[in-house]
């Protein structure tokens, strides 16, 4: 078992997801995580934009009780999937978990995701993927980390799509 798999298993055990009901009606939301990682390891491209959390942890912008546990597990998994479609799926899901209409649960998800800001900045600066850089930037922005958003726009502009460089007043920050 790879080190990242040990970390993911520890996060699953610690998250309490096995004791949380799933919004789909199953007694435990653990099946969502098991099925997700099985698909992520077998064919990550099948999960891109697939809404795999729908009707399990989220419904549109409404979050279910398992959402913060899912966020915790995905944050533990992110360092182990450093490239490709799997990384994109994880970042996309974390961005989804930063937005929503269930205030308390969104706040809990953001609290779990917020310590990852340095990892999201590294994703932007890596230049590996403009899609992943976009998700990472959006996460930082949704977390309300205004100083880091400004930093990314000013110092990491070369790695971000131009549309993300608009600073809110219609001006586009110039690359350094």
C-alpha positions, 0 to 999 in steps of 0.5 A: 500500500502506498503512503498516500493510501495509508493517509487516505484510509486514516482520513476515512477512519477519522472522518466518521463517514461510515457512521453518516447516512448517505443522502441516497438512502443508504445507511452509510455514506462510506460507499460513496468514498469507496466507489469514488476511489475505485473509479479514480484509480481505474479511470479518472477521466470518467469522473471529470465533470460527472457530478459523482457527489450528487445525491450522496453528499450534495444536491445542486448547491445543498450540502448533506451531513457527509460533505465535510467528511468528504472534504477531509478525505479528498484533502488527504488524497490530493497530495497523492494524486499530483497530476492528470485527470485524477488531480483534476477530479479532486480539485473540481470536487473541492471547488464544489465543496467550497460553494453551496447554500447550506451555510453551516456545512459549507463553513465546515467544508471550507474550514477543512479545505482552508489549510490547503491554500499553500498546496493550491498556490503550488498547483497554480505555480507548477504550470502543470495544468491550466484547468487545475490552476483554475480550480485551485484559484477558484478554491482560494477565492471561494475561501475568501483568502483575498490576500492570496487571491491578489498574490496569485493575480500579481505573482502567478499571472503567467500560470492563470487563464486570463479570465481569472485575472480580472480583479473585480473592477473590470481591469486585468492584472498584468503579468509581472 
